[in-house]
């Protein structure tokens, strides 16, 4: 190959990898189904958002545990919550909370796992799974799916153990029409409570809250966590729906999803620093009625 042609190829590859952090892997994922393919433009051509985020769609070597249906988009949009359980120096502000993100910017595999997540169509607002496992894949109909990347590498170049990872919840955006009253919310599905330092994992025993239809807030969120045989109670007095709230050592991210305004689902991402200084995180979907 002539030197000029070789140089052009290498420069093109460098631009591709720089599009979304210091990721590994390249090329579009031909196996991507669900949200990504559903949001393609007529004739099967990729949307501008999809092409701009190619570096977050590596042809990775993935394994899966669990399953979920394909999540239904609403007017080409999906609601996304992402919580990294990684050391602070490595998380790179990848906590995502988006009530309306382009469905074309997400990749959901045939078995229900999401391997590319994005909070917008911008190339800097995406994260992909370069290689590794998606575990605890669960869904509630076509309304929402959750899972956790672990024993993996992402397109930021982070690697993490089975006790760390990236938690996600992706659902159908839902606008609440009711403007009075309150709904009681209880835990429907949740993933493992992961640990930032990769020590041990835990479980979310219960999660409850109240959805205030007047203020559009999630009130009195209570999380009961068991980690290495010790119980921890985490609370948040009030956080905005489709937003972020940080009080004390607990950060809460939420999006409203589903198809029934009388029985909405709230996907909640949480991260906290425990009294022993361990950082934890996870996702939970609440049923409100």
C-alpha positions in Angstrom: 0.0 0.0 0.0 1.3 3.5 -0.8 2.4 5.5 2.2 -0.2 8.3 1.5 -3.1 5.7 1.5 -1.8 4.0 4.6 -1.6 7.3 6.4 -5.2 8.2 5.4 -6.5 4.8 6.8 -4.6 5.3 10.1 -5.9 8.8 10.5 -9.5 7.7 9.9 -9.2 5.0 12.6 -7.8 7.5 15.1 -10.8 9.8 14.5 -13.2 7.0 15.0 -11.7 5.9 18.3 -11.6 9.4 19.6 -15.4 10.0 19.0 -16.4 8.5 22.4 -13.6 8.4 24.9 -10.7 6.0 24.9 -12.7 3.0 23.9 -11.7 -0.4 22.6 -13.4 -1.9 19.6 -14.7 -0.4 16.4 -17.3 -0.7 13.7 -21.1 -0.9 13.9 -22.8 -3.8 15.7 -24.6 -5.8 13.0 -26.4 -7.8 15.7 -28.0 -4.8 17.3 -31.7 -5.2 17.5 -34.7 -3.6 19.2 -34.3 0.1 19.9 -31.4 0.7 17.6 -32.9 -0.9 14.5 -36.4 0.4 15.2 -35.1 3.9 15.1 -33.3 3.6 11.8 -34.4 5.9 9.0 -36.5 4.6 6.0 -34.6 2.2 3.8 -32.5 0.9 6.7 -29.9 3.8 6.6 -28.5 4.8 10.0 -29.6 8.0 11.6 -27.0 10.8 12.2 -26.9 10.0 15.9 -26.0 6.4 15.2 -23.2 7.2 12.8 -21.8 9.9 15.2 -21.5 7.4 18.0 -19.9 4.5 16.1 -17.1 4.3 18.6 -19.6 3.3 21.3 -20.8 0.3 19.2 -17.8 -2.1 19.1 -18.1 -5.6 17.7 -17.5 -6.9 21.2 -17.4 -10.4 22.6 -20.3 -10.4 24.9 -21.9 -13.0 27.3 -25.4 -12.7 28.8 -27.3 -13.8 31.9 -31.0 -13.3 32.0 -33.3 -11.9 29.3 -35.8 -9.1 28.6 -38.2 -8.1 25.8 -37.3 -5.4 23.4 -38.1 -2.0 25.0 -40.6 0.1 23.1 -39.6 3.6 22.1 -42.0 6.5 22.3 -41.8 8.8 19.3 -38.3 7.6 18.7 -37.2 8.2 22.3 -36.1 6.1 25.3 -35.6 7.0 28.9 -32.1 6.1 30.2 -30.5 5.8 33.6 -26.9 4.7 34.0 -24.9 4.3 37.2 -21.2 3.3 37.2 -20.0 1.4 40.2 -16.3 2.3 39.7 -13.6 4.2 41.5 -14.4 8.0 41.2 -11.3 8.5 39.1 -12.5 6.1 36.5 -16.3 6.8 36.3 -15.7 9.9 34.1 -19.1 11.4 34.9 -20.9 8.6 33.1 -23.9 8.8 35.4 -26.7 9.3 32.8 -30.2 10.5 33.5 -32.2 11.2 30.3 -36.0 11.2 30.1 -35.9 11.5 26.3 -32.8 10.1 24.6 -32.7 9.0 20.9 -33.6 5.3 20.6 -31.2 5.3 17.7 -28.3 6.0 20.1 -28.9 2.8 22.2 -28.2 -0.8 21.2 -30.3 -3.6 22.6 -29.4 -7.1 21.6 -31.9 -9.8 20.7 -31.9 -11.3 24.2 -32.7 -8.0 25.8 -29.2 -6.8 26.9 -28.2 -3.2 26.2 -24.6 -2.9 25.0 -24.6 0.8 24.1 -26.1 3.5 26.2 -26.4 7.2 25.6 -28.1 10.2 27.1 -28.2 12.2 23.8 -27.2 12.0 20.2 -23.9 13.7 20.9 -20.7 11.5 20.4 -19.5 12.5 23.9 -22.7 11.3 25.6 -22.4 7.6 24.9 -20.8 4.5 26.5 -20.4 1.1 24.9 -19.5 -2.4 26.2 -16.3 -3.3 24.4 -16.2 -6.9 25.8 -17.5 -8.8 28.8 -20.7 -9.8 30.5 -24.2 -8.3 30.8 -25.8 -9.9 33.8 -29.1 -9.8 35.7 -30.9 -8.8 32.5 -34.6 -8.3 33.5 -37.6 -6.6 32.0 -41.2 -5.6 32.6 -42.9 -6.2 29.4 -41.8 -3.7 26.7 -41.8 -0.9 29.3 -38.3 -1.2 30.8 -35.2 -3.4 30.9 -32.3 -3.4 33.4 -28.9 -5.0 33.6 -25.3 -4.7 34.7 -22.1 -4.8 32.8 -19.3 -6.6 34.8 -16.2 -8.6 34.2 -15.9 -6.3 31.3 -14.2 -3.4 29.5 -16.1 -0.4 28.3 -15.3 2.1 25.5 -13.8 4.6 28.0 -11.1 1.9 28.5 -12.3 1.0 32.0 -12.1 -2.7 33.1 -14.0 -4.0 36.1 -14.6 -7.1 38.1 -17.8 -9.1 38.9 -18.3 -6.9 42.0 -18.1 -3.6 40.0 -19.7 -2.6 36.8 -22.2 -0.3 35.1 -25.9 -0.5 36.0 -28.5 0.6 33.6 -32.3 0.9 33.2 -33.8 1.8 29.8 -37.5 2.3 29.4 -40.4 3.8 27.4 -40.8 7.5 28.4 -44.1 8.2 30.1 -45.6 11.6 30.6 -47.8 11.9 33.7 -51.2 13.5 33.1 -52.6 13.4 36.6 -51.9 16.6 38.6 -53.3 15.7 42.0 -52.8 13.1 44.7 -49.9 10.7 45.4 -49.0 7.1 44.5 -47.3 4.5 46.7 -44.3 2.9 45.0 -42.7 -0.4 45.7 -39.8 -2.4 44.4 -40.6 -4.4 41.2 -37.2 -5.5 39.9 -33.6 -4.6 40.9 -30.0 -5.6 40.2 -27.1 -6.5 42.4 -25.7 -3.8 44.7 -22.2 -3.4 43.3 -19.1 -2.1 45.0 -16.8 0.6 43.7 -13.6 -1.0 44.9 -14.6 -4.5 43.7 -14.7 -6.1 47.1 -18.1 -7.7 47.7 -21.6 -7.4 46.2 -24.9 -7.0 48.1 -28.7 -7.1 47.6 -31.4 -4.6 47.7 -33.9 -6.1 50.0 -36.7 -3.5 49.7 -37.3 -0.1 48.1 -40.3 2.1 48.7 -41.2 5.7 47.9 -44.2 8.0 47.3 -44.8 9.7 43.9 -46.2 13.2 44.4 -48.3 14.0 41.3 -48.6 17.7 42.3 -44.9 18.4 42.8 -43.7 15.8 40.3 -41.3 14.4 42.9 -40.3 11.1 44.3 -40.6 11.4 48.1 -39.4 9.5 51.1 -37.3 7.0 49.1 -36.1 4.2 51.4 -33.6 1.6 50.4 -32.8 -1.4 52.6 -29.4 -2.9 51.5 -27.6 -6.0 52.7 -23.9 -5.9 52.1 -21.6 -8.6 53.5 -24.1 -9.5 56.2 -24.6 -5.9 57.3 -27.9 -4.0 56.8 -27.9 -0.4 55.7 -30.8 1.9 55.4 -30.5 4.7 52.8 -33.1 7.5 52.5 -33.8 10.5 50.3 -36.6 12.9 51.4 -37.3 14.3 47.9 -35.9 14.1 44.4 -37.3 15.4 41.1 -38.8 13.0 38.7 -36.7 12.7 35.5 -33.8 14.3 37.4 -31.0 13.9 39.9 -30.9 14.6 43.6 -27.9 14.3 45.9 -28.4 14.6 49.7 -25.8 13.6 52.2 -24.0 10.4 50.9 -26.9 9.3 48.6 -27.4 10.3 45.0 -30.7 9.4 43.2 -31.4 9.5 39.5 -34.9 8.7 38.2 -36.9 8.5 35.0 -40.7 7.8 34.6 -41.4 5.0 32.2 -44.2 2.6 31.2 -47.5 2.8 29.3 -50.1 3.4 32.0 -50.2 6.9 33.6 -52.4 5.5 36.4 -49.7 2.9 37.2 -46.4 4.4 36.2 -43.0 2.8 36.7 -40.1 4.8 38.0 -36.6 3.6 37.1 -34.2 4.7 39.9 -30.4 4.7 39.8 -28.7 5.2 43.1 -25.1 5.5 44.4 -24.0 6.1 48.0 -21.0 6.1 50.3 -21.5 3.9 53.3 -20.3 4.7 56.8 -17.3 2.3 56.2 -16.4 4.5 53.2 -17.3 1.9 50.6 -19.0 3.2 47.5 -22.0 1.3 46.2 -24.6 1.6 43.5 -27.4 -0.1 41.6 -30.7 0.3 39.8 -34.3 -0.5 40.9 -37.6 -0.2 39.1 -40.6 0.9 41.3 -44.2 0.2 40.5 -46.4 3.2 41.6 -50.2 2.9 42.1 
